[in-house]
Amino acid sequence: TIKWKPFKILINNLAQLNAICHMLLLGIDIGTSFIKVAVIDGISQKCIAAAQYPDLERQIISTSPDFAEQSPEQWWDDVKMAVRKLNGLRLFDPKDIGAIGISYQMHGLVCVDKNNQLLRNSIIWCDSRAVNIGNKAFKDIGEQKCLSHLLNSPGNFTASKLKWVMDTGPECYEKIAKVMLPGDYISMKLTGESGTTLPALSEGMFWDFKNKELSKDIFNYFGFDQSLIPQIKNVFSEHGRLSADVANELSLTADIPVSYKAGDQPNNGLSLNVMNPGEVAATAGTSGVIYGITDQCSYDTLSRVNNFAHVNHTNQSTRIGTLL
């Protein structure tokens, strides 16, 4: 006698697996100069189509020699234009896209209010206004403590930039409900849900690797409330589902997941299959980077290189990207 129920479950599962493998995947990269998008075949892993927007390099807003900002709303507008441009190539059916992944310029500070409305331009990775703030925190918290817990000096990273906003624009700071990195913001615009990842928190100097939690030293020293941090999710997980309004605007299918989100250098490591201790990636763009993987929460005592959680780092399995 055939036991039909298990057989039907197996057939259904195989059908779902086949659909997943044959779906198209949309990749979105939030670069400093351009938004780049690509559609990949889920089973062959071949690129079917790619596009970028704008045609000319997007400018950095610099009202002072140390300042570098960009508008997250401009990123979002450029993402939509890039996806429309990609669809316009007519090399695929946009309705066949089944999941979205995001890579993004690292270390940028994005601040939104309780209604997820943007409060100011993003202070991006190459801005250096908060160097003195980070250096002072390094000495006051203790250099050895910072290096052993954060794996870096607080330096010019996102937490120091947030402190600059607190000090120079308290009326803006008081309205902040959530702090995000660039990829977190675009994911929120796609899905309506705010969230972040452990690697993103590590690149912002918000994560304590030794205690495996948000850094009490950083939050207490700067006077931040931990409620500013969105829900923490794994890099490879569902970060929300595409809203019906956005899907309609971009000719995509509503409710498909944003299923991956990582900073550009960890993402470059993933794309080059640099995932295990001893493996190294070298990439060049607006910046040139050597990025190697270790399974130790090690640090440079002179703070000449930086260490962040890699895309496959978990509290149970250490994978640190050392970046020069």
Buried (B, 14 or more C-beta within 10 A) or exposed (E): EEEEEEEEEEEEEEEEEEEEEEBBBBBBBBBBBBBBBBBBBBEEEEEBBBBBBBEEEBEBBEEEEEBBBBBBBBBBBBBBBBBBBBBEEEEBEBEBBBBBBBBBBBBBBBBBBEEBEBBBBBBBBBBBBBBEBBBBBBEEBEEEEBBBBBBBBBBBBBBBBBBBBBEEBEEBBEBBBBBBBBBBBBBBBBBBBBBBBBBBBBBBBBBBBEEEEBBEBBBEBBEBEEEBBBEBBBBBEBBBBBBEEBBEEBBBBEEBBBBBBBBBBBBBBBEBEBEEEEBEBEBEEEBEBEBBBBBEBBBBEEBEBBBBBBBBBEEEEBBBBBBE
